[in-house]
Amino acid sequence: MEVFIIIILFFIFSCGNDPLEKNYELDYNPMNEVNLVVPEKQGYQRIEIPGHILFYGHNKDFIIANQKPTDSIYSSDNNLTFDKQQEMIFNLDVSKFWIITLRNDSIYGPLDKTEYFKARKLLKVPDHLKLDNSTQSFYTDGKREDIQYYNPDSSVIDLKNLRHCPAKCVS
């Protein structure tokens, strides 16, 4: 029985952030939103893409992400309760896009859909690099169920090859 408990604890604590490329990782913040971060000294993290990262893709040259921005809701002067903020975020129908060139760690975003496609072409992001990973399982596996993954834009998201990041790998 003790060995079984040790094995379970090992799996729970051994899965850290979800590393993507170079030194970039997915991690969630105290508001249970998945951000793209870069670990720094003494356990701190620098947030590169805030808000809700819904879909992402990456290769050795680029990281691309589809994000639901939340900064306007958190910075509003309306003295909203946490539940009201979460409801407003759920109802927010805004999608932004980001591109990171790993060669020089340049970050482009937030971009609207038209700007995103222009930036992909300008930066020579290969056509085969798609937004084909989802963070949905992070929210639905016991965390939150209110994020809008259910009608993604198929002109941007590769629905046919969509993979879900295991919730246990986003800590």
N, C-alpha and C positions, 0 to 999 in steps of 0.2 A: 504494500500500500504506500509506503514512504517513497519508494522508487517512482511510482506512478505520480505522486504529488510533485516530486522534484522534476520529472519530465514535463509536466504541465507548466510549472513555474518557469522552466527554461524557455519553453515556447512563448509564453506570455511576455517575458522580459527580454528575449533575444531579438525580437522584431522591433527595430527602431524605425526611423523615418524611412520613407521610400526614396532611395537614391535614384536620380535620373542619369544625368551626365555630369562629368567633371566634378564640381563640388556642390551641385544644386540638388536639393531634396524637396519632397513634398512633406509638409507637416501641418498639423492643425493648431489654430490659435485658441485662446480661452473662450472664444465665441463659437467654437466647433466649426470653423471654416478652414478649408484646405488652402494653404498659401504655398508659394514657391519660396524657399529660403536657402540661405548660404550659412552653414555653421561657422561661428567665429570662436575666438578664444574664450575660455572659462564658461562654456555652455551657452553663450549668447548666440542669437541668430539674427542675420540681417534679412529682412523681408524684401524680396525682389518683386513678387507679384502678390498683392493682398487680395482680399475679397474671397469669394467662392470660386475656386478653380473647378470647373465642371468637367472639361475635357482637355486632354493634352496629348502631345506627341513629341518624340525626340529621337535624335540620332547623334552621331559623334560631332556634328557641326552646328546643330540647332535644337532649341527647345521651343515649341509652339504651344500656346495655351488659349483656351476659351474661358473667360472669367465673368462672373456676375459681380459688378462693383457694389460695394456696400458703404463706401466712405461718406457719401452724401447723406445716408440715413443716420450713421453714427455721429456725424458732425452737425446734425440739424439742431436747431434751438428750441425744439418742441418739448423738451423734457419727457421723452417717451420712456415707458417701461420697457424692460428687456423683451417681454412677450410681444409688445406692440412693435418694437424694432424688428423682431423676427418675422412678424406678420407682414410688415412693409417690405422686407427683403424677399419674402416668398412671393409677394405680388409684383415685385419689380420685374418688368419685362425689358430689361436692357442686357445686352451681351457685348462684351469687349474682348478684343483679341490682343495677344502679345507674341512677340518673336524675340528670342535671345540668340545672338550669334556667339557661339562658344569660343571661336578663334580669338575674339577680343573682348568678350563679356559685354557686348553692347546690347542694350535693352530697348526695344521699340514697342511702345504701347502706353496707355490703352489706345487701341485702334478700333474704329467701326469696321464693319464687314468690307466695305469698299476699300478703305485704307489698308486693311489686312491683305487683301489680294494684291494690291499695288506693291506693298512692302515685300511680300513673298517674291514677286517678280524681280523687284529691284535688288533684293538681297540674294537672289538665286537659290531660294529654298526649293529643293527638288520636289517635283510633283508627287513622288511616291511617299513623301513625309506628310502624313495626315494626322488630324485630330482623331485618333483611334483608341484612346484610353479614356476611361471614365472614372471619376471618383465617387460614383453613385453608391457603391456598396459601403463606402465609409459612412455615409449618412443613413442608409437603411439598416445596417447591421447594429442596431441598438443605440444609435446616436440621435439622428434626426430623420424625419421622413418628409420634410417640407420643401426640399429643393426641387426645382423644375427640370428634371431630366427627361420628362416623358414625351416631349415633342421637339427634339433637337432639329436644327436646320440641316437637312441632308445635303445642302450645297456646300456646307463647311465641314460637318462631322461625318466621318466614315462609318456609317451605321452598319454596313455589311461586315466590317472587321472589328467592330468595337469590343474592346476588352475592359474589364472592370478591375480596378486596383483593389486588392484585398484590404479590407478594413484593418486587419491586424498589422498591416505593413505601413500604416500611417499612424504615428503615435502622438 
